[in-house]
């Protein structure tokens, strides 16, 4: 499954266009390698996503083409969440 579609379906990022922008800005890595929106993800991959001052690492548990809101959180497990220090 494409990275941008996974981020939307799992509701980590609400819109696919926003997921594409974030990936194309180099703020997402798959297993430590910088990823593009078109990168393929599979079960077991770890995604590191930088949102502003937060860095979140999640592990993909399952892939689904579409899912209900209640089931979306089951598609991934949060491994680590940390805040970056403000750069001044």
Secondary structure, DSSP 8 states (H G I E B T S, - for coil): -BHHHHHHHTTSSS-HHHHHHHHHTT-EEETTEE--TT-B--TT-EEEEEETTEEEEEEE----SS--HHHHGGGEEEEEEEE-----
